[in-house]
Amino acid sequence: MELLGKPVSQGVVIGEVLRYEPFRPEVEESPIPATEVPQALARYEQARASARAELAALEEKLKGGDPDKAKILAAHRDILLDPAMDEEIRALVKSQNASPDAAIAQVYDTYAAVLGRSKNPMMRERASDLADVKLRLLRCWAGAPERDLSSLPEPVIVVADDLFPSDTVALDRAHVLGIVTQVGGGTSHTAIIARSYEIPAVLGVAGVIECLTDGQTVILDAVEGKILTEPSEQELTAYRAKADQVSARLREEKTYLSTEPVTRDRVRLEVRLNVAAVNDRELSGAAHTDGCGLFRTEFLYLSGDRLPGEEEQFQAYQKVLAAFGSKPVVLRTMDIGGDKQLPALKLPKESNPFLGIRGLRLSLDRMDLFRIQIRAALRASVHGNLKIMMPMVGALDEVRAAKTVFKEEGAALDAAGIPWDHGTELGIMVEVPSIALIADLIADEVDFVSVGTNDLTQYLCAADRMNPAVRPYYQEYHPAVFRVLSYLARTFQTAGKSVSVCGELGGDPLAIPVLAGLGIHKLSMGRSSVPAAKRVIRNLNMADAKALAQEVQGMKTAEDIRARLTAFAERATEGSNQHV
């Protein structure tokens, strides 16, 4: 059987399936009969023993290969064996006839809340550890097997309905051969993570969970977007050869990593990095890029069951600025909502969250969170070349409201004698058509803009980019997308303001020549896209790029444009000096 989906991170792999569904606890809130208390306490003790055995086994396994993770597991073991919490759980069961799972949740949540309010960052971090141990203990209470992606016993192809940020934050990259999901597309969180980790991935594969079983051998072709479920020996041989060919091509592209992004006719473009987390892997691209064009700060909010404080954010921002030195770092204020929900912040359930309270709307609605983030960012600004950018902007009054917060928090820092860079630039993401169409009016209000093509395309096409059912209608090469980009480039260049692209189109080898031809010379992308982007740029002639951009704006369909861009890329790959 052949299943089809959207290839979002290239590669070809053959491996066994792991169907992944994270454990979601359902706590029994009703009291238990007094006669059942002894049995309930015995079952609680068994669950605690099982959790302890799991932690011990994982700690032993990781001691040699990943000592840092082993230390975390040792800390989790200490939490599990904490006598004070154990005593409180038992007391609730004995005195109030509470079901042990309800007692576990209550006690752990109480301790986590206390630690989460601590002024000590180290103590606040223990709150997330408590949440992890609580989940493990509740799973053992329920008798459910361990299902997470942080420590896998052998290489597998992960198959899931979807992967959330909490599922991928500690992904065991060494043992994840590939990723397949039923939902999602090229711009989803899972796609971004897969590309960042260079894991082959195909998303939006309808019915894939029902079609596959654990341990089943499949072929994942993340070039063509195919999953072969019952491969023959002939197919296995052919796809092993294809895997080698794709790997060789990707290795060849990597030779461009340290090269300058200069066209054949010596026009210098800027290739910047999209950063989704503060770790050595993410920041390693700083040496080979012209700055950070998109620092996704929401990872700080998505990685646990508590909200990050000002000091924690300051430390993270400072680390990114230090990695890039004098190069610009564009910090995007929290882009929460839509496909990114907060474990630590219960947002109202919305029938269409992509059109709801998200991005800057949420920041202005939760001014307490917004002010904390702005203070942390402004404090960090003295440690590098920081620029601050707001997402999901739809109207001028939203920009002015945000600018007022910037001025007030800057003034408060001045009054407190805390230094910050008074030249910090303020910009916006252009994602909403309403703001794109008044680019001439907004140009005087901001210092720069960056186009988020993922959401801009979604809103222009009126197609949910996360919904496989409307995938044909989400067209990244729709003529309207390039016409809007052309208008934005002309308008902001006339105003003397910087314009860049930080959505997935910015790292798309087919689209880069058009963007360059439109005059958009600042492109930001994930780390894995940098080599291929530089390869395109170094084989590009600006006269050809401008002619291509002009031609594309007159084309009528996305498929026509895709075919033309593909032909242009093929000719460029051949190294032809002819006019393409």
Backbone torsions as a table, in degrees:
resi	resn	phi	psi	omega
1	MET	NA	142.7	179.3
2	GLU	-118.1	121.2	178.1
3	LEU	-105.2	144.3	-175.2
4	LEU	-118.6	144.6	177.0
5	GLY	-156.2	-164.8	-178.0
6	LYS	-97.9	115.2	175.4
7	PRO	-73.5	125.2	-175.4
8	VAL	-120.8	-13.7	178.3
9	SER	-149.6	115.3	-165.5
10	GLN	-72.8	152.2	177.6
11	GLY	150.0	162.0	176.3
12	VAL	-129.8	124.3	-179.1
13	VAL	-136.8	154.7	175.5
14	ILE	-123.3	127.9	-177.9
15	GLY	-170.4	-179.8	-179.1
16	GLU	-91.0	147.8	-175.9
17	VAL	-81.6	138.4	165.6
18	LEU	-123.3	108.6	176.9
19	ARG	-78.6	120.0	-171.7
20	TYR	-110.6	126.2	172.5
21	GLU	-139.6	111.0	-177.3
22	PRO	-64.4	150.2	179.7
23	PHE	-72.5	129.3	176.6
24	ARG	-118.5	106.6	-174.2
25	PRO	-69.1	143.8	172.3
26	GLU	-121.0	105.2	-173.6
27	VAL	-84.9	135.6	177.7
28	GLU	-80.9	109.8	-175.8
29	GLU	-83.3	-24.1	-176.5
30	SER	-75.2	144.7	177.4
31	PRO	-67.0	156.7	179.2
32	ILE	-99.8	156.6	176.5
33	PRO	-61.6	146.9	-178.8
34	ALA	-57.9	-32.4	-178.3
35	THR	-68.0	-18.5	-177.0
36	GLU	-95.2	-1.6	-176.2
37	VAL	-60.8	-47.4	-179.4
38	PRO	-58.2	-45.0	179.4
39	GLN	-64.6	-37.2	-179.8
40	ALA	-65.2	-40.3	179.3
41	LEU	-67.9	-35.2	177.6
42	ALA	-66.3	-39.5	178.5
43	ARG	-67.9	-36.9	176.3
44	TYR	-61.0	-42.6	179.9
45	GLU	-64.0	-37.8	177.0
46	GLN	-64.9	-41.2	178.6
47	ALA	-63.6	-40.9	179.4
48	ARG	-64.7	-40.5	178.8
49	ALA	-66.5	-39.0	178.2
50	SER	-65.0	-42.8	178.8
51	ALA	-63.2	-39.7	178.8
52	ARG	-64.1	-40.4	180.0
53	ALA	-66.5	-40.0	177.5
54	GLU	-61.2	-46.8	-178.7
55	LEU	-63.9	-40.6	-180.0
56	ALA	-63.8	-42.6	-179.5
57	ALA	-65.7	-43.1	179.4
58	LEU	-66.2	-41.0	179.6
59	GLU	-61.8	-43.9	-179.6
60	GLU	-64.0	-40.3	-178.6
61	LYS	-65.6	-34.7	-174.0
62	LEU	-92.4	-8.0	-175.7
63	LYS	-56.9	-40.7	-177.5
64	GLY	-81.3	-47.1	-173.4
65	GLY	-86.8	-31.0	-176.3
66	ASP	-143.8	76.8	-175.0
67	PRO	-62.7	-29.1	180.0
68	ASP	-65.1	-44.7	176.8
69	LYS	-64.5	-35.0	179.3
70	ALA	-62.7	-38.4	178.4
71	LYS	-65.1	-37.3	178.1
72	ILE	-63.3	-42.5	179.6
73	LEU	-66.3	-34.5	175.9
74	ALA	-63.6	-39.6	177.3
75	ALA	-64.8	-38.4	177.5
76	HIS	-63.6	-37.4	178.1
77	ARG	-64.0	-41.1	179.1
78	ASP	-62.9	-38.7	178.4
79	ILE	-64.8	-46.5	-179.3
80	LEU	-57.7	-37.5	-176.3
81	LEU	-91.6	5.9	-178.6
82	ASP	-58.5	120.2	-174.7
83	PRO	-68.0	-31.8	-177.6
84	ALA	-67.4	-45.3	179.5
85	MET	-67.0	-40.3	178.4
86	ASP	-59.8	-42.6	-179.4
87	GLU	-64.9	-41.4	-179.8
88	GLU	-65.9	-39.0	178.4
89	ILE	-62.6	-46.7	-180.0
90	ARG	-63.7	-37.0	-179.6
91	ALA	-65.1	-40.5	178.8
92	LEU	-63.5	-39.0	179.3
93	VAL	-67.3	-43.4	-176.2
94	LYS	-73.4	-43.5	-172.5
95	SER	-87.6	-28.3	-175.5
96	GLN	-118.7	5.9	-177.6
97	ASN	55.2	31.0	178.7
98	ALA	-71.3	142.0	172.6
99	SER	-64.8	138.6	-176.4
100	PRO	-55.9	-34.5	179.1
101	ASP	-66.6	-37.0	175.8
102	ALA	-66.8	-39.5	178.5
103	ALA	-65.0	-41.0	177.3
104	ILE	-58.7	-49.4	-178.4
105	ALA	-60.9	-44.2	-177.3
106	GLN	-64.6	-46.5	-176.5
107	VAL	-68.3	-46.8	-179.0
108	TYR	-64.6	-40.3	179.2
109	ASP	-65.3	-37.0	179.3
110	THR	-64.0	-47.7	179.7
111	TYR	-65.0	-39.7	-179.9
112	ALA	-64.3	-38.1	-179.9
113	ALA	-65.2	-39.8	178.5
114	VAL	-64.1	-46.9	-179.6
115	LEU	-66.5	-35.5	-179.0
116	GLY	-64.5	-22.2	179.0
117	ARG	-92.0	-1.7	-177.4
118	SER	-66.0	146.8	175.4
119	LYS	-80.0	-13.3	179.7
120	ASN	-86.7	117.8	-178.0
121	PRO	-58.1	-35.3	179.8
122	MET	-64.2	-39.5	179.1
123	MET	-68.7	-38.4	178.8
124	ARG	-63.1	-35.0	178.5
125	GLU	-64.4	-30.4	179.2
126	ARG	-66.0	-21.2	178.2
127	ALA	-62.4	-40.8	178.2
128	SER	-69.5	-32.2	175.2
129	ASP	-63.6	-41.0	176.9
130	LEU	-59.6	-40.6	179.7
131	ALA	-63.4	-40.0	179.3
132	ASP	-65.4	-44.4	-179.7
133	VAL	-65.8	-40.8	178.2
134	LYS	-57.3	-46.0	-178.6
135	LEU	-63.7	-41.6	179.1
136	ARG	-63.3	-44.2	-177.9
137	LEU	-66.5	-40.1	178.3
138	LEU	-67.1	-34.6	177.3
139	ARG	-66.5	-42.7	177.2
140	CYS	-64.4	-36.8	176.3
141	TRP	-61.1	-41.0	-178.9
142	ALA	-77.5	-10.7	-179.6
143	GLY	75.8	19.8	-178.8
144	ALA	-87.8	144.0	179.0
145	PRO	-70.3	156.6	179.0
146	GLU	-69.7	126.3	179.8
147	ARG	-137.5	89.1	169.5
148	ASP	-142.5	172.3	-172.8
149	LEU	-107.1	13.8	-176.3
150	SER	-84.2	-24.6	-178.6
151	SER	-150.1	99.0	-177.5
152	LEU	-103.0	139.5	-175.3
153	PRO	-71.9	-25.5	-177.4
154	GLU	-154.0	163.5	-179.4
155	PRO	-63.6	134.9	-177.8
156	VAL	-144.4	162.5	167.9
157	ILE	-100.6	114.5	-176.1
158	VAL	-79.1	126.3	178.6
159	VAL	-119.7	124.7	-175.6
160	ALA	-148.4	164.4	172.0
161	ASP	-65.4	-46.8	176.0
162	ASP	-162.2	161.4	173.9
163	LEU	-117.0	127.1	-179.7
164	PHE	-94.0	162.7	178.7
165	PRO	-52.2	-38.3	-180.0
166	SER	-66.5	-25.0	178.1
167	ASP	-76.7	-30.6	-172.4
168	THR	-102.2	-7.3	-174.6
169	VAL	-62.7	-30.2	179.4
170	ALA	-122.0	35.6	-176.5
171	LEU	-57.2	131.4	177.5
172	ASP	-79.3	84.9	-172.1
173	ARG	-62.4	-29.7	-177.3
174	ALA	-66.4	-22.9	-175.4
175	HIS	-116.9	4.8	175.2
176	VAL	-99.7	102.7	-179.8
177	LEU	-72.7	-37.8	-177.3
178	GLY	-162.5	169.0	-178.3
179	ILE	-132.3	134.8	174.8
180	VAL	-133.2	129.5	176.9
181	THR	-130.4	158.3	178.8
182	GLN	-78.5	-29.6	-179.0
183	VAL	-119.1	176.2	177.5
184	GLY	96.6	162.0	179.9
185	GLY	-144.2	-163.1	-174.0
186	GLY	-65.9	-15.6	-177.3
187	THR	-113.3	7.7	-178.1
188	SER	-75.5	167.5	177.9
189	HIS	-57.2	-43.6	-178.4
190	THR	-61.9	-40.3	179.1
191	ALA	-63.4	-43.2	-179.6
192	ILE	-63.7	-43.1	178.6
193	ILE	-64.6	-43.5	-178.9
194	ALA	-60.7	-43.8	178.6
195	ARG	-66.5	-40.0	-179.9
196	SER	-61.8	-40.3	-178.9
197	TYR	-89.3	-1.9	-179.4
198	GLU	58.6	44.8	177.5
199	ILE	-105.2	123.1	176.9
200	PRO	-56.5	135.0	-176.0
201	ALA	-148.0	140.0	172.9
202	VAL	-128.5	124.3	-175.6
203	LEU	-116.6	166.1	177.9
204	GLY	69.4	37.6	-179.6
205	VAL	-95.8	100.7	-175.1
206	ALA	-62.0	131.3	174.5
207	GLY	72.0	14.9	-173.2
208	VAL	-66.6	-33.7	-178.0
209	ILE	-65.9	-39.8	179.8
210	GLU	-70.9	-26.5	-175.6
211	CYS	-83.2	-19.6	-173.4
212	LEU	-117.0	156.7	177.0
213	THR	-126.5	156.1	178.4
214	ASP	-59.1	135.2	178.0
215	GLY	85.6	-6.3	180.0
216	GLN	-71.9	136.2	178.2
217	THR	-84.2	127.4	179.2
218	VAL	-134.7	162.3	171.7
219	ILE	-104.9	126.8	176.5
220	LEU	-109.0	109.9	177.7
221	ASP	-103.5	95.5	-178.0
222	ALA	-91.3	21.5	168.7
223	VAL	-100.3	-48.2	179.7
224	GLU	-92.0	-13.8	-178.3
225	GLY	80.2	43.4	-177.0
226	LYS	-124.8	148.2	169.3
227	ILE	-125.6	118.8	177.8
228	LEU	-98.2	117.5	-168.8
229	THR	-89.5	-25.9	-179.5
230	GLU	-132.3	66.9	-173.4
231	PRO	-68.6	139.5	174.5
232	SER	-81.7	169.4	177.6
233	GLU	-61.0	-36.9	179.7
234	GLN	-64.9	-42.4	178.3
235	GLU	-66.5	-40.4	178.5
236	LEU	-60.6	-42.1	179.0
237	THR	-64.9	-44.6	-178.6
238	ALA	-64.4	-40.6	-176.9
239	TYR	-78.5	-24.0	171.3
240	ARG	-64.5	-40.2	177.0
241	ALA	-65.9	-40.2	178.7
242	LYS	-65.9	-38.3	178.1
243	ALA	-59.7	-41.2	178.8
244	ASP	-64.9	-40.4	-179.7
245	GLN	-65.0	-44.7	179.9
246	VAL	-65.1	-42.8	178.7
247	SER	-61.0	-40.5	178.8
248	ALA	-63.7	-40.7	178.2
249	ARG	-64.5	-43.6	179.8
250	LEU	-64.8	-35.8	176.3
251	ARG	-66.2	-38.9	178.7
252	GLU	-64.0	-40.5	178.4
253	GLU	-61.5	-36.1	-177.2
254	LYS	-65.0	-18.1	177.7
255	THR	-67.3	-15.4	179.1
256	TYR	-87.5	-4.6	-172.2
257	LEU	-54.6	-45.9	-174.3
258	SER	-93.0	7.0	-179.6
259	THR	-83.0	161.9	177.1
260	GLU	-81.9	137.0	178.4
261	PRO	-79.4	75.7	-177.4
262	VAL	-119.3	131.8	-179.6
263	THR	-72.6	171.2	-179.7
264	ARG	-60.4	-31.6	179.1
265	ASP	-97.6	26.0	168.2
266	ARG	67.7	33.0	172.6
267	VAL	-94.3	125.5	-177.7
268	ARG	-89.5	120.3	172.6
269	LEU	-102.3	160.3	176.9
270	GLU	-104.7	127.9	174.4
271	VAL	-111.1	112.7	-178.5
272	ARG	-110.3	168.6	-172.1
273	LEU	-108.5	136.5	167.3
274	ASN	-88.9	125.0	-176.9
275	VAL	-114.4	125.8	-176.7
276	ALA	-110.4	-5.6	179.9
277	ALA	-161.7	160.9	179.4
278	VAL	-101.7	85.8	174.2
279	ASN	-146.2	167.8	-173.9
280	ASP	-62.1	-36.6	-179.0
281	ARG	-64.0	-47.3	-179.2
282	GLU	-65.0	-41.7	-174.5
283	LEU	-83.0	-6.6	-179.3
284	SER	-64.4	-22.4	179.3
285	GLY	-75.0	-7.3	-178.1
286	ALA	-60.4	-34.9	-176.9
287	ALA	-69.0	-20.8	-173.5
288	HIS	-113.8	11.7	-178.4
289	THR	-132.1	172.9	-174.6
290	ASP	-97.6	19.4	-179.8
291	GLY	133.7	-176.0	177.5
292	CYS	-107.0	111.0	-178.2
293	GLY	-84.8	-14.9	178.8
294	LEU	-156.1	108.5	174.8
295	PHE	-102.2	105.6	-176.3
296	ARG	-80.0	94.4	-174.4
297	THR	-74.2	-11.0	-175.4
298	GLU	-66.4	-15.5	178.0
299	PHE	-58.3	-29.2	178.5
300	LEU	-66.0	-29.2	-177.5
301	TYR	-91.1	-21.6	-172.8
302	LEU	-93.7	-11.0	-168.7
303	SER	-91.5	5.7	179.9
304	GLY	-164.3	-174.6	-177.9
305	ASP	-100.1	22.5	176.8
306	ARG	-138.8	156.6	-180.0
307	LEU	-87.0	140.6	-179.0
308	PRO	-72.1	140.2	178.3
309	GLY	-84.9	176.5	-177.9
310	GLU	-61.8	-42.7	-176.7
311	GLU	-67.4	-41.1	178.9
312	GLU	-61.8	-42.9	178.4
313	GLN	-66.1	-43.5	179.2
314	PHE	-56.0	-45.3	-179.2
315	GLN	-62.5	-41.4	179.7
316	ALA	-66.1	-44.2	-179.1
317	TYR	-65.5	-39.9	179.4
318	GLN	-62.0	-38.9	-178.9
319	LYS	-65.6	-41.2	179.3
320	VAL	-66.9	-43.3	178.3
321	LEU	-60.9	-39.7	179.4
322	ALA	-64.4	-37.2	-179.0
323	ALA	-65.3	-33.5	-176.6
324	PHE	-96.5	-8.0	176.3
325	GLY	60.8	-122.8	-177.9
326	SER	-85.3	-5.5	179.8
327	LYS	-72.6	150.9	-177.8
328	PRO	-68.1	143.9	173.6
329	VAL	-125.3	115.7	-179.3
330	VAL	-96.0	105.7	-178.4
331	LEU	-89.2	119.3	176.2
332	ARG	-90.6	124.9	177.3
333	THR	-63.0	161.9	-166.6
334	MET	-51.6	124.5	179.5
335	ASP	-107.1	76.5	-176.8
336	ILE	-105.2	148.5	-177.6
337	GLY	112.3	178.7	-177.2
338	GLY	65.0	-118.3	179.9
339	ASP	-88.8	2.7	-178.2
340	LYS	-119.5	102.3	179.7
341	GLN	-103.9	149.5	-176.7
342	LEU	-96.3	122.3	172.6
343	PRO	-61.5	-33.1	-173.7
344	ALA	-90.8	-5.8	-177.6
345	LEU	-135.4	111.4	-177.3
346	LYS	-77.0	102.6	178.6
347	LEU	-85.2	150.4	179.3
348	PRO	-62.9	141.3	178.7
349	LYS	-71.7	127.5	-176.7
350	GLU	-121.9	142.0	-179.8
351	SER	-68.2	-28.0	176.3
352	ASN	-139.2	82.9	-174.1
353	PRO	-63.1	-23.9	178.7
354	PHE	-68.2	-18.8	177.1
355	LEU	-110.8	18.2	-174.9
356	GLY	-109.7	-143.3	-178.0
357	ILE	-83.5	99.5	-179.4
358	ARG	-150.2	163.9	177.6
359	GLY	59.3	-133.8	-178.6
360	LEU	-62.8	-30.2	178.2
361	ARG	-58.6	-44.5	178.9
362	LEU	-66.9	-39.8	179.1
363	SER	-60.1	-43.8	-179.6
364	LEU	-72.5	-26.0	177.2
365	ASP	-78.1	-32.6	177.6
366	ARG	-115.0	72.3	-174.2
367	MET	-60.5	-27.6	178.8
368	ASP	-62.8	-43.7	178.5
369	LEU	-68.4	-40.4	-178.2
370	PHE	-63.0	-44.6	-177.8
371	ARG	-66.4	-36.9	176.8
372	ILE	-61.4	-45.1	-178.3
373	GLN	-66.3	-41.2	-179.3
374	ILE	-66.1	-40.8	177.9
375	ARG	-61.1	-46.0	179.7
376	ALA	-61.0	-42.1	-178.9
377	ALA	-66.8	-45.3	-179.4
378	LEU	-64.7	-38.9	176.9
379	ARG	-61.7	-38.2	-178.9
380	ALA	-74.4	-18.4	-172.5
381	SER	-60.0	-24.4	-179.2
382	VAL	-75.7	-6.9	-176.2
383	HIS	-99.8	10.3	179.1
384	GLY	176.2	-158.7	-178.1
385	ASN	-105.4	80.0	-173.2
386	LEU	-91.7	138.2	170.6
387	LYS	-128.3	143.0	-176.1
388	ILE	-114.8	133.1	-174.4
389	MET	-131.1	140.3	-178.0
390	MET	-109.2	135.3	-179.2
391	PRO	-95.1	164.4	173.2
392	MET	54.5	53.4	178.9
393	VAL	-96.4	129.7	-177.6
394	GLY	-117.8	-15.8	-175.0
395	ALA	-153.4	159.9	-176.8
396	LEU	-64.9	-35.8	-178.0
397	ASP	-65.9	-27.7	176.0
398	GLU	-66.4	-42.2	177.8
399	VAL	-61.2	-44.6	-178.1
400	ARG	-66.8	-35.9	177.7
401	ALA	-64.4	-41.6	179.4
402	ALA	-67.2	-39.6	179.7
403	LYS	-62.5	-34.0	177.0
404	THR	-63.3	-41.8	177.7
405	VAL	-62.1	-43.1	179.0
406	PHE	-58.6	-47.1	-178.4
407	LYS	-63.8	-42.4	-178.3
408	GLU	-67.1	-42.9	-179.1
409	GLU	-71.6	-34.0	174.6
410	GLY	-63.5	-42.0	178.9
411	ALA	-65.6	-37.3	178.9
412	ALA	-65.6	-38.5	177.0
413	LEU	-66.0	-40.9	177.1
414	ASP	-59.9	-44.7	-178.6
415	ALA	-64.0	-30.4	-179.6
416	ALA	-88.1	-2.2	180.0
417	GLY	74.5	23.9	-179.6
418	ILE	-97.0	123.1	-175.6
419	PRO	-72.3	146.9	171.4
420	TRP	-155.9	159.5	-176.9
421	ASP	-80.9	108.3	-178.0
422	HIS	-70.1	-9.0	176.8
423	GLY	-95.1	10.3	-179.6
424	THR	-58.8	124.2	-178.1
425	GLU	-81.4	148.5	-179.7
426	LEU	-120.6	124.6	-180.0
427	GLY	-133.6	-178.0	179.7
428	ILE	-134.7	157.8	168.2
429	MET	-89.2	136.4	173.6
430	VAL	-97.8	104.8	-179.0
431	GLU	-129.0	-28.3	-175.3
432	VAL	-97.7	127.8	-177.2
433	PRO	-53.9	-33.0	-177.9
434	SER	-60.9	-38.0	-179.6
435	ILE	-78.2	-31.5	178.0
436	ALA	-63.6	-37.6	-176.0
437	LEU	-76.3	-13.3	175.1
438	ILE	-114.4	34.8	-179.5
439	ALA	-56.6	-36.7	-180.0
440	ASP	-66.1	-28.0	-179.8
441	LEU	-85.0	-29.0	-176.4
442	ILE	-85.8	-19.4	-173.0
443	ALA	-58.5	-34.0	-179.1
444	ASP	-78.0	-13.2	-173.8
445	GLU	-94.6	-16.8	-175.3
446	VAL	-129.4	161.2	-179.9
447	ASP	-87.7	-25.7	-179.3
448	PHE	-163.2	165.0	173.2
449	VAL	-135.2	152.2	172.5
450	SER	-131.9	132.6	-175.0
451	VAL	-89.4	120.6	174.5
452	GLY	-91.1	90.0	-171.7
453	THR	-67.8	-20.9	179.4
454	ASN	-60.3	-56.9	-178.8
455	ASP	-76.1	-34.1	178.1
456	LEU	-57.8	-44.5	178.6
457	THR	-64.3	-41.0	179.4
458	GLN	-58.8	-44.7	-176.6
459	TYR	-77.2	-34.5	177.2
460	LEU	-66.3	-38.2	-177.6
461	CYS	-91.0	-6.3	-176.9
462	ALA	52.5	45.1	-178.2
463	ALA	-134.6	119.6	179.2
464	ASP	-60.5	116.6	-176.1
465	ARG	-70.2	-9.5	178.8
466	MET	-96.8	-5.8	-172.0
467	ASN	-102.6	110.2	-178.9
468	PRO	-59.2	-27.5	-176.4
469	ALA	-65.1	-27.0	-179.8
470	VAL	-111.5	19.6	-180.0
471	ARG	-54.7	-41.0	-179.8
472	PRO	-61.5	-20.5	-177.3
473	TYR	-92.1	-15.9	174.3
474	TYR	-87.3	100.9	-170.8
475	GLN	-116.9	102.4	-177.4
476	GLU	-66.2	-18.7	178.0
477	TYR	-106.9	23.4	178.0
478	HIS	-59.6	137.8	179.8
479	PRO	-53.6	-33.5	-179.3
480	ALA	-63.4	-34.7	179.8
481	VAL	-61.3	-47.3	-177.6
482	PHE	-72.0	-31.0	176.6
483	ARG	-67.6	-41.1	176.9
484	VAL	-64.6	-42.4	178.5
485	LEU	-61.5	-39.5	178.2
486	SER	-62.6	-44.6	179.6
487	TYR	-63.5	-43.5	179.6
488	LEU	-63.2	-43.7	-179.4
489	ALA	-61.3	-46.6	-179.1
490	ARG	-63.9	-44.5	-174.5
491	THR	-64.9	-47.5	-176.2
492	PHE	-77.2	-28.7	174.0
493	GLN	-66.7	-39.7	177.2
494	THR	-62.2	-36.9	-179.4
495	ALA	-81.0	-3.2	-179.2
496	GLY	73.0	25.3	-179.3
497	LYS	-110.5	149.3	-177.2
498	SER	-76.0	139.2	174.8
499	VAL	-132.1	134.4	179.7
500	SER	-137.9	171.2	174.7
501	VAL	-121.4	124.8	180.0
502	CYS	-119.3	1.2	175.1
503	GLY	-77.9	-178.5	-176.5
504	GLU	-61.5	-24.8	178.7
505	LEU	-63.4	-27.8	-179.2
506	GLY	-65.3	-24.5	178.8
507	GLY	-110.1	12.5	-178.4
508	ASP	-85.0	114.9	-177.6
509	PRO	-57.1	-30.5	178.4
510	LEU	-72.0	-35.3	-174.2
511	ALA	-86.0	-24.7	-174.0
512	ILE	-54.9	-44.1	178.4
513	PRO	-59.2	-37.6	178.6
514	VAL	-66.5	-45.4	179.2
515	LEU	-59.4	-44.6	178.7
516	ALA	-62.3	-40.8	179.5
517	GLY	-66.6	-27.2	176.2
518	LEU	-77.3	-10.8	-178.6
519	GLY	97.0	10.9	176.3
520	ILE	-92.0	102.6	-172.6
521	HIS	-107.7	8.8	174.2
522	LYS	-117.9	114.4	-176.6
523	LEU	-123.1	134.1	179.9
524	SER	-123.8	140.1	-171.4
525	MET	-156.3	170.2	174.7
526	GLY	-67.5	156.5	-174.9
527	ARG	-55.9	-39.6	-176.7
528	SER	-70.7	-17.9	-179.4
529	SER	-87.0	-12.7	-173.5
530	VAL	-61.3	-48.8	-177.9
531	PRO	-58.9	-45.4	-178.8
532	ALA	-65.4	-36.8	178.7
533	ALA	-64.4	-43.8	178.6
534	LYS	-65.1	-36.3	177.8
535	ARG	-61.0	-44.7	178.6
536	VAL	-60.8	-47.7	-176.5
537	ILE	-62.1	-43.3	-176.1
538	ARG	-71.4	-16.4	175.6
539	ASN	-103.6	15.1	-173.6
540	LEU	-105.9	141.7	171.5
541	ASN	-110.8	129.2	-173.1
542	MET	-64.7	-31.0	177.4
543	ALA	-63.2	-41.7	176.6
544	ASP	-65.3	-40.5	-179.0
545	ALA	-63.0	-43.2	179.4
546	LYS	-65.5	-40.2	178.4
547	ALA	-65.1	-40.2	178.5
548	LEU	-63.8	-44.6	179.6
549	ALA	-60.4	-41.4	178.3
550	GLN	-64.4	-41.8	-179.1
551	GLU	-65.4	-43.5	-177.8
552	VAL	-60.9	-37.6	-178.1
553	GLN	-66.5	-16.2	177.8
554	GLY	-99.1	0.0	-178.4
555	MET	-85.4	156.6	-167.2
556	LYS	-101.0	-27.4	-175.5
557	THR	-131.2	159.1	178.2
558	ALA	-64.9	-36.7	-179.9
559	GLU	-67.8	-38.5	175.7
560	ASP	-60.9	-43.0	-179.2
561	ILE	-66.4	-44.4	179.3
562	ARG	-58.4	-44.1	-179.3
563	ALA	-63.1	-40.0	-179.3
564	ARG	-68.3	-42.2	179.4
565	LEU	-66.3	-36.6	178.2
566	THR	-64.7	-43.4	178.6
567	ALA	-63.8	-40.6	177.9
568	PHE	-61.2	-43.8	-178.7
569	ALA	-66.0	-40.2	-179.6
570	GLU	-64.0	-39.6	178.6
571	ARG	-67.9	-38.9	179.5
572	ALA	-66.1	-37.9	-179.6
573	THR	-64.4	-33.4	178.0
574	GLU	-68.8	-9.6	179.0
575	GLY	77.6	22.7	-178.2
576	SER	-71.3	141.1	175.1
577	ASN	-96.5	3.3	-179.2
578	GLN	-74.2	161.5	173.5
579	HIS	-69.9	121.7	-174.0
580	VAL	-85.7	NA	NA
